[in-house]
Amino acid sequence: MQSNKKTRTIFATILGLFLLSHGTGTATAQNSDSLPGTQTLNTSHSYQDLIKRFDRAVKKNKMGLVTRASATLGAKRVLKKTIPGNMVIGIYHPRFAVRMLEASIPAGIEAPLRFYITENADKTANLTYRKPTSVFAPYGSAKLDAMAKELDGIFAAIARDATAR
């Protein structure tokens, strides 16, 4: 059990350092370089508060928290450097994993689907994600597209619940 925890910590630190080395800026839906389907919600919530609210929203919408990676934590632990808060959180659920794989084995690389929480200079936080329909569109599967449309509604509900005032 201790080895598993150590492995997860090492993985999160490495992923965090990767994210740090590739910039910590916030993508917004208005950016010309955003990927299709990118949604960014600006909030009045603090970074830590938005993480807690997000966790509750995921549970409320019957999805599972699968992964967390934070360049903020990696930079602090490994480099002894403080950077603005950022965390990538992967969510999914087996009921969608089975359907996804039945529709397209190659699409499995997209799971878990991710949300990105970033801290702003004014200590508020943003929530960014890509609509599942945009993530799965390149695979050209009607079954996958139908599932992704269902997930779009769930992701919008999670975002709404997490960011509500």
C-alpha positions in Angstrom: 0.0 0.0 0.0 2.8 2.4 0.9 4.5 1.7 -2.5 1.3 2.5 -4.3 1.0 5.8 -2.5 4.7 6.6 -3.3 4.2 5.7 -6.9 1.1 8.1 -7.2 3.1 10.9 -5.5 6.0 10.5 -7.9 3.6 10.4 -10.9 1.8 13.5 -9.7 5.1 15.3 -9.1 6.4 14.4 -12.6 3.2 15.4 -14.3 3.1 18.6 -12.3 6.6 19.4 -13.4 5.7 18.6 -17.0 2.7 21.0 -16.7 5.0 23.6 -15.1 7.5 23.4 -17.9 4.8 23.9 -20.5 3.4 27.0 -18.9 0.8 27.7 -16.3 -1.3 30.2 -18.1 -5.1 29.8 -18.2 -6.7 28.9 -21.5 -9.9 30.7 -22.2 -12.6 30.0 -24.7 -11.8 33.4 -26.3 -8.2 32.5 -27.0 -7.6 31.9 -30.7 -5.3 29.0 -29.8 -7.9 27.2 -27.7 -8.9 23.7 -28.8 -12.5 23.3 -30.1 -15.1 22.9 -27.3 -12.9 24.5 -24.6 -15.1 26.1 -21.9 -13.7 28.4 -19.3 -15.8 29.7 -16.4 -14.4 32.6 -14.4 -15.5 32.4 -10.7 -15.4 34.5 -7.6 -14.3 31.4 -5.6 -10.8 31.0 -4.3 -8.6 28.2 -5.8 -8.9 25.9 -2.7 -12.7 26.6 -2.4 -13.2 25.8 -6.1 -11.4 22.5 -5.7 -13.7 21.5 -2.8 -16.8 22.7 -4.7 -15.6 20.7 -7.8 -15.2 17.5 -5.8 -18.8 17.8 -4.4 -20.1 18.6 -7.9 -18.5 15.5 -9.3 -20.0 13.3 -6.6 -23.4 15.0 -7.0 -23.4 14.2 -10.7 -22.4 10.6 -10.2 -19.0 10.6 -11.7 -15.7 9.5 -10.2 -12.6 11.4 -9.4 -9.8 9.4 -11.2 -6.7 11.5 -11.2 -5.2 14.8 -9.9 -2.0 16.4 -11.0 -0.7 19.8 -9.9 2.3 21.7 -11.1 1.8 23.9 -8.0 2.4 21.0 -5.7 5.3 19.6 -7.8 7.0 22.9 -7.9 6.7 23.4 -4.2 7.8 19.9 -3.2 10.6 19.4 -5.7 11.8 22.9 -6.6 10.8 24.7 -3.4 9.1 27.3 -5.7 5.7 28.8 -5.2 3.5 29.3 -8.3 -0.2 30.1 -8.7 -2.5 27.3 -8.1 -3.3 24.9 -10.9 -4.7 21.4 -10.9 -5.7 19.0 -13.6 -8.5 16.6 -12.4 -9.5 13.6 -14.4 -13.0 12.3 -14.0 -14.9 9.4 -15.5 -17.2 6.5 -14.6 -17.1 2.8 -15.5 -20.6 3.0 -17.1 -19.1 5.4 -19.7 -15.7 3.6 -20.0 -17.5 0.4 -21.1 -19.6 2.2 -23.7 -16.5 4.1 -24.9 -14.5 1.0 -25.4 -17.3 -0.8 -27.1 -17.5 2.1 -29.6 -13.8 2.7 -30.1 -10.8 1.1 -28.4 -8.5 4.0 -29.7 -10.7 6.5 -27.9 -9.6 4.9 -24.6 -6.6 7.2 -24.6 -9.0 10.2 -23.8 -10.1 8.8 -20.5 -10.2 10.1 -17.9 -11.7 13.4 -19.2 -10.1 16.4 -17.6 -11.0 19.7 -15.9 -8.4 22.3 -15.1 -8.6 24.6 -12.1 -6.4 27.7 -12.2 -5.7 30.5 -9.7 -5.8 34.1 -10.9 -3.7 37.0 -9.7 -6.6 38.3 -7.7 -6.9 34.9 -5.9 -10.1 33.9 -7.7 -10.1 30.7 -9.7 -11.2 29.5 -13.2 -12.6 26.2 -14.2 -11.7 25.0 -17.8 -12.7 21.8 -19.6 -13.3 20.6 -23.1 -16.7 19.4 -24.1 -16.6 15.6 -24.5 -18.2 15.9 -27.9 -15.1 17.8 -29.0 -12.8 15.4 -27.4 -14.4 12.3 -29.0 -15.3 13.9 -32.4 -12.1 12.8 -34.2 -13.0 9.1 -33.7 -15.9 9.2 -36.1 -18.2 6.8 -34.2 -22.0 7.4 -33.9 -22.1 5.5 -30.6 -19.2 7.4 -29.2 -20.8 10.7 -30.4 -24.1 9.8 -28.6 -22.2 9.0 -25.4 -20.2 12.2 -25.6 -23.4 14.2 -26.0 -24.7 12.7 -22.8 -21.4 13.5 -21.1 -21.6 17.1 -22.3 -24.7 17.6 -20.2 -23.0 16.0 -17.2 -19.9 18.1 -17.6 -22.0 21.3 -17.9 -23.8 20.3 -14.7 -20.6 19.7 -12.9 -19.2 23.0 -14.0 -22.4 24.8 -13.1 -22.6 23.2 -9.7 -18.9 23.9 -8.9 -18.9 27.5 -10.0 -22.4 28.6 -8.7 -22.4 31.6 -6.3 
